[in-house]
Amino acid sequence: MQLGDNAGDFYHTLLVTGRRGEELLLSAHSNDVYNRPLSAYDAPIARVLHIEGVRFNVENSCFQGLYEGERLPLS
């Protein structure tokens, strides 16, 4: 989800991480926000982005195991 001003400029991007009834719950790293209700934001406009997937090359990556769903070793 992106929040915008009256000029149509979008200035903040958040992830939808849950629902409480009909209310969307949002999270963001910039303000260390986790499951904050959309109604707590004072933004004139909002738009929803739906990411369906991603494509990238993982050959010889140090994250190969992570991409394949393996757990990271705990020390």
N, CA and C atoms as a LAMMPS dump frame, in Angstrom:
ITEM: TIMESTEP
0
ITEM: NUMBER OF ATOMS
225
ITEM: BOX BOUNDS ff ff ff
-5.0000000000000000e+02 5.0000000000000000e+02
-5.0000000000000000e+02 5.0000000000000000e+02
-5.0000000000000000e+02 5.0000000000000000e+02
ITEM: ATOMS id mol type element x y z
1 1 1 N 0.843 -1.147 0
2 1 2 C 0 0 0
3 1 3 C 0.896 1.219 0
4 2 1 N 0.464 2.245 -0.727
5 2 2 C 1.193 3.502 -0.742
6 2 3 C 0.264 4.626 -0.314
7 3 1 N 0.8 5.522 0.506
8 3 2 C 0.049 6.677 0.977
9 3 3 C 0.495 7.902 0.191
10 4 1 N -0.474 8.788 -0.117
11 4 2 C -0.151 9.955 -0.913
12 4 3 C -0.791 11.222 -0.38
13 5 1 N -0.354 12.341 -0.976
14 5 2 C -0.892 13.644 -0.575
15 5 3 C -1.94 14.112 -1.59
16 6 1 N -2.495 15.282 -1.345
17 6 2 C -3.55 15.805 -2.22
18 6 3 C -3.069 16.082 -3.635
19 7 1 N -1.776 16.275 -3.828
20 7 2 C -1.221 16.523 -5.16
21 7 3 C -1.056 15.227 -5.956
22 8 1 N -1.3 14.093 -5.314
23 8 2 C -1.142 12.805 -5.992
24 8 3 C 0.257 12.247 -5.917
25 9 1 N 1.092 12.837 -5.066
26 9 2 C 2.455 12.336 -4.872
27 9 3 C 2.44 11.308 -3.744
28 10 1 N 2.985 10.141 -4.019
29 10 2 C 3.01 9.074 -3.017
30 10 3 C 4.331 9.125 -2.262
31 11 1 N 4.256 9.108 -0.95
32 11 2 C 5.428 9.367 -0.118
33 11 3 C 5.761 8.261 0.879
34 12 1 N 4.904 7.258 1.017
35 12 2 C 5.183 6.216 2.001
36 12 3 C 4.644 4.882 1.51
37 13 1 N 5.455 3.84 1.592
38 13 2 C 5.061 2.506 1.169
39 13 3 C 5.063 1.588 2.38
40 14 1 N 3.97 0.84 2.537
41 14 2 C 3.801 -0.067 3.673
42 14 3 C 3.376 -1.443 3.171
43 15 1 N 3.565 -2.445 3.996
44 15 2 C 3.091 -3.793 3.691
45 15 3 C 1.82 -4.064 4.473
46 16 1 N 0.848 -4.681 3.816
47 16 2 C -0.354 -5.135 4.517
48 16 3 C 0.016 -6.461 5.167
49 17 1 N -0.025 -6.501 6.503
50 17 2 C 0.41 -7.693 7.235
51 17 3 C -0.709 -8.376 8.008
52 18 1 N -1.913 -7.843 7.905
53 18 2 C -3.012 -8.496 8.599
54 18 3 C -4.3 -7.717 8.471
55 19 1 N -5.317 -8.249 9.156
56 19 2 C -6.632 -7.609 9.211
57 19 3 C -7.173 -7.746 10.617
58 20 1 N -7.906 -6.741 11.027
59 20 2 C -8.659 -6.8 12.279
60 20 3 C -10.086 -6.42 11.898
61 21 1 N -10.932 -7.429 11.725
62 21 2 C -12.26 -7.172 11.185
63 21 3 C -12.118 -6.706 9.749
64 22 1 N -12.669 -5.538 9.444
65 22 2 C -12.565 -4.961 8.107
66 22 3 C -11.35 -4.036 7.963
67 23 1 N -10.632 -3.787 9.054
68 23 2 C -9.5 -2.851 9.066
69 23 3 C -8.221 -3.535 8.596
70 24 1 N -7.516 -2.896 7.653
71 24 2 C -6.212 -3.398 7.224
72 24 3 C -5.155 -3.016 8.242
73 25 1 N -4.231 -3.937 8.525
74 25 2 C -3.109 -3.685 9.42
75 25 3 C -1.853 -3.582 8.571
76 26 1 N -1.046 -2.561 8.843
77 26 2 C 0.114 -2.258 8.013
78 26 3 C 1.403 -2.298 8.819
79 27 1 N 2.489 -2.636 8.141
80 27 2 C 3.807 -2.651 8.771
81 27 3 C 4.8 -1.94 7.862
82 28 1 N 5.798 -1.292 8.495
83 28 2 C 6.839 -0.59 7.739
84 28 3 C 8.11 -0.547 8.569
85 29 1 N 9.236 -0.568 7.888
86 29 2 C 10.514 -0.517 8.606
87 29 3 C 10.936 0.913 8.931
88 30 1 N 10.457 1.876 8.167
89 30 2 C 10.938 3.248 8.356
90 30 3 C 10.534 3.847 9.703
91 31 1 N 9.419 3.456 10.235
92 31 2 C 8.977 3.95 11.537
93 31 3 C 8.855 2.814 12.557
94 32 1 N 9.419 1.666 12.244
95 32 2 C 9.3 0.479 13.089
96 32 3 C 7.845 0.233 13.486
97 33 1 N 6.999 0.162 12.479
98 33 2 C 5.567 -0.035 12.684
99 33 3 C 5.209 -1.477 12.36
100 34 1 N 4.44 -2.111 13.248
101 34 2 C 3.981 -3.484 13.023
102 34 3 C 2.492 -3.562 13.345
103 35 1 N 1.705 -3.951 12.355
104 35 2 C 0.256 -4.128 12.493
105 35 3 C -0.452 -2.868 12.985
106 36 1 N -0.101 -1.742 12.401
107 36 2 C -0.784 -0.478 12.711
108 36 3 C -1.999 -0.352 11.794
109 37 1 N -3.16 0.019 12.33
110 37 2 C -4.362 0.13 11.492
111 37 3 C -4.217 1.244 10.451
112 38 1 N -4.772 1.017 9.272
113 38 2 C -4.754 2.024 8.22
114 38 3 C -5.409 3.316 8.698
115 39 1 N -6.423 3.219 9.527
116 39 2 C -7.132 4.405 10.017
117 39 3 C -6.242 5.298 10.896
118 40 1 N -5.099 4.796 11.355
119 40 2 C -4.185 5.594 12.183
120 40 3 C -3.363 6.569 11.343
121 41 1 N -3.383 6.397 10.023
122 41 2 C -2.624 7.267 9.138
123 41 3 C -3.496 8.411 8.662
124 42 1 N -2.903 9.59 8.529
125 42 2 C -3.598 10.77 8.053
126 42 3 C -3.12 11.071 6.64
127 43 1 N -3.57 10.269 5.683
128 43 2 C -3.176 10.434 4.29
129 43 3 C -4.434 10.631 3.449
130 44 1 N -4.457 11.66 2.623
131 44 2 C -5.64 11.928 1.805
132 44 3 C -5.952 10.821 0.795
133 45 1 N -4.904 10.175 0.256
134 45 2 C -5.142 9.106 -0.715
135 45 3 C -4.243 7.914 -0.415
136 46 1 N -4.693 6.767 -0.872
137 46 2 C -3.917 5.53 -0.727
138 46 3 C -4.17 4.672 -1.957
139 47 1 N -3.182 3.889 -2.302
140 47 2 C -3.375 2.933 -3.395
141 47 3 C -2.756 1.607 -2.986
142 48 1 N -3.309 0.561 -3.557
143 48 2 C -2.857 -0.792 -3.232
144 48 3 C -2.029 -1.33 -4.391
145 49 1 N -0.896 -1.891 -4.068
146 49 2 C -0.049 -2.569 -5.044
147 49 3 C -0.131 -4.056 -4.761
148 50 1 N -0.32 -4.858 -5.796
149 50 2 C -0.38 -6.311 -5.615
150 50 3 C 0.799 -6.926 -6.36
151 51 1 N 1.733 -7.485 -5.61
152 51 2 C 2.917 -8.108 -6.201
153 51 3 C 2.623 -9.59 -6.366
154 52 1 N 2.657 -10.049 -7.6
155 52 2 C 2.323 -11.443 -7.887
156 52 3 C 3.538 -12.349 -7.926
157 53 1 N 4.706 -11.801 -8.043
158 53 2 C 5.889 -12.649 -8.093
159 53 3 C 7.126 -11.832 -8.405
160 54 1 N 8.224 -12.532 -8.464
161 54 2 C 9.487 -11.886 -8.768
162 54 3 C 10.366 -12.885 -9.519
163 55 1 N 11.182 -12.382 -10.407
164 55 2 C 12.136 -13.226 -11.129
165 55 3 C 13.54 -12.682 -10.909
166 56 1 N 14.458 -13.566 -10.566
167 56 2 C 15.841 -13.14 -10.409
168 56 3 C 16.736 -14.352 -10.565
169 57 1 N 17.982 -14.112 -10.874
170 57 2 C 18.968 -15.164 -11.068
171 57 3 C 19.636 -15.453 -9.73
172 58 1 N 19.608 -16.719 -9.297
173 58 2 C 20.185 -17.075 -8.006
174 58 3 C 21.415 -17.964 -8.132
175 59 1 N 21.942 -18.101 -9.321
176 59 2 C 23.125 -18.931 -9.507
177 59 3 C 24.296 -18.378 -8.708
178 60 1 N 24.977 -19.238 -8.007
179 60 2 C 26.153 -18.883 -7.215
180 60 3 C 25.883 -17.788 -6.187
181 61 1 N 24.7 -17.8 -5.62
182 61 2 C 24.349 -16.803 -4.617
183 61 3 C 24.583 -17.371 -3.224
184 62 1 N 25.04 -16.525 -2.316
185 62 2 C 25.21 -16.957 -0.935
186 62 3 C 23.85 -17.191 -0.265
187 63 1 N 22.764 -16.762 -0.913
188 63 2 C 21.421 -16.95 -0.374
189 63 3 C 20.689 -18.136 -1.01
190 64 1 N 21.375 -18.963 -1.764
191 64 2 C 20.746 -20.071 -2.484
192 64 3 C 19.868 -20.927 -1.57
193 65 1 N 20.381 -21.309 -0.417
194 65 2 C 19.605 -22.133 0.51
195 65 3 C 18.348 -21.427 0.988
196 66 1 N 18.458 -20.161 1.256
197 66 2 C 17.311 -19.387 1.696
198 66 3 C 16.237 -19.344 0.612
199 67 1 N 16.642 -19.132 -0.649
200 67 2 C 15.7 -19.11 -1.766
201 67 3 C 14.969 -20.438 -1.908
202 68 1 N 15.644 -21.508 -1.541
203 68 2 C 15.062 -22.844 -1.663
204 68 3 C 14.297 -23.271 -0.418
205 69 1 N 14.135 -22.366 0.521
206 69 2 C 13.313 -22.644 1.692
207 69 3 C 14.049 -23.286 2.849
208 70 1 N 15.376 -23.32 2.831
209 70 2 C 16.144 -23.911 3.923
210 70 3 C 16.261 -22.9 5.078
211 71 1 N 16.275 -23.418 6.268
212 71 2 C 16.454 -22.546 7.451
213 71 3 C 17.904 -22.101 7.558
214 72 1 N 18.087 -20.922 8.078
215 72 2 C 19.432 -20.438 8.332
216 72 3 C 19.964 -21.111 9.597
217 73 1 N 21.239 -21.445 9.622
218 73 2 C 21.792 -22.087 10.825
219 73 3 C 21.804 -21.101 11.994
220 74 1 N 21.426 -21.581 13.154
221 74 2 C 21.461 -20.758 14.358
222 74 3 C 22.763 -21.026 15.098
223 75 1 N 23.425 -19.984 15.513
224 75 2 C 24.706 -20.183 16.209
225 75 3 C 24.533 -20.101 17.699
